[in-house]
């Protein structure tokens, strides 16, 4: 989880596209979600979040291979407070557990 989320940013996530698509409905916390090929739009209190993604080559460490996705986040018409709250929930929902 980040300390601050700007209106536009990119990140890598360790998942496949199929996993991301399974997570998105829950990660947007009941907001309207429109899925398109390799992108999505989320309605957030009068504004929106545009997501776009592409697969990256897997990260390999010794014999372990981890899938990776490059994901772009673009918020439009969403207040700072709404953006921070949305992303904190999104990150907690998509975080993988361990141990």
C-alpha positions as CSV (number, residue, x, y, z in Angstrom):
1,X,0.0,0.0,0.0
2,X,1.2,3.5,-0.9
3,X,1.2,6.5,1.4
4,X,-0.3,8.7,-1.3
5,X,-2.0,8.0,-4.6
6,X,-1.7,10.7,-7.4
7,X,-4.5,11.2,-10.0
8,X,-2.4,9.3,-12.6
9,X,0.0,6.5,-11.9
10,X,1.3,3.2,-13.1
11,X,2.3,0.1,-11.2
12,X,3.1,-3.6,-11.6
13,X,0.9,-6.2,-9.9
14,X,1.9,-9.8,-9.5
15,X,-1.1,-11.5,-11.1
16,X,-2.5,-12.8,-14.3
17,X,-5.2,-11.0,-16.3
18,X,-7.7,-13.7,-15.2
19,X,-6.9,-13.1,-11.5
20,X,-7.3,-9.3,-12.0
21,X,-10.7,-9.8,-13.7
22,X,-11.8,-12.0,-10.8
23,X,-10.7,-9.4,-8.2
24,X,-12.0,-6.2,-9.8
25,X,-15.7,-6.6,-8.9
26,X,-14.8,-6.9,-5.2
27,X,-11.9,-4.4,-5.3
28,X,-14.2,-1.6,-6.5
29,X,-16.4,-2.1,-3.5
30,X,-19.8,-2.2,-5.2
31,X,-19.2,0.7,-7.6
32,X,-20.4,0.5,-11.2
33,X,-17.7,-1.4,-13.2
34,X,-17.5,-1.5,-17.0
35,X,-15.1,-4.0,-18.4
36,X,-13.6,-3.7,-21.9
37,X,-10.7,-5.6,-23.5
38,X,-7.6,-4.9,-21.3
39,X,-9.3,-1.9,-19.6
40,X,-12.1,-1.0,-17.2
41,X,-14.0,2.1,-16.1
42,X,-15.2,2.5,-12.5
43,X,-17.8,5.1,-11.4
44,X,-16.7,6.9,-8.3
45,X,-19.1,9.5,-6.8
46,X,-19.5,11.7,-9.8
47,X,-16.1,11.0,-11.3
48,X,-14.4,7.9,-12.7
49,X,-11.3,5.7,-12.7
50,X,-10.0,4.5,-16.0
51,X,-7.8,1.4,-15.7
52,X,-5.7,-0.1,-18.5
53,X,-3.4,-3.1,-18.3
54,X,-1.1,-5.3,-20.2
55,X,0.8,-8.4,-19.5
56,X,4.5,-8.3,-18.8
57,X,7.0,-11.1,-19.0
58,X,7.0,-13.1,-15.8
59,X,9.5,-12.3,-13.1
60,X,11.9,-15.2,-12.6
61,X,13.9,-15.7,-9.4
62,X,15.8,-19.0,-9.5
63,X,13.1,-21.6,-10.4
64,X,10.2,-19.5,-9.4
65,X,8.2,-17.6,-12.0
66,X,5.7,-14.9,-11.0
67,X,3.2,-13.4,-13.5
68,X,3.2,-9.6,-13.8
69,X,0.7,-7.0,-15.1
70,X,1.4,-3.3,-15.9
71,X,-1.6,-1.4,-14.7
72,X,-2.4,2.3,-15.4
73,X,-4.7,4.3,-13.1
74,X,-6.3,7.5,-14.2
75,X,-8.8,9.3,-11.9
76,X,-11.0,12.0,-13.4
77,X,-13.4,14.2,-11.4
78,X,-12.6,12.3,-8.1
79,X,-11.6,14.3,-5.0
80,X,-8.3,13.7,-3.2
81,X,-10.1,12.1,-0.2
82,X,-12.2,9.9,-2.4
83,X,-9.2,8.7,-4.4
84,X,-7.2,7.9,-1.3
85,X,-10.0,6.0,0.3
86,X,-10.8,4.1,-2.9
87,X,-7.1,3.1,-3.4
88,X,-6.6,2.0,0.2
89,X,-9.6,-0.4,-0.2
90,X,-8.5,-1.5,-3.6
91,X,-5.0,-2.3,-2.4
92,X,-6.2,-4.2,0.7
93,X,-8.6,-6.2,-1.4
94,X,-6.0,-7.2,-4.0
95,X,-3.2,-7.8,-1.6
96,X,-1.9,-11.4,-1.5
97,X,-1.5,-12.9,1.9
98,X,1.2,-15.2,3.0
99,X,2.6,-17.0,6.0
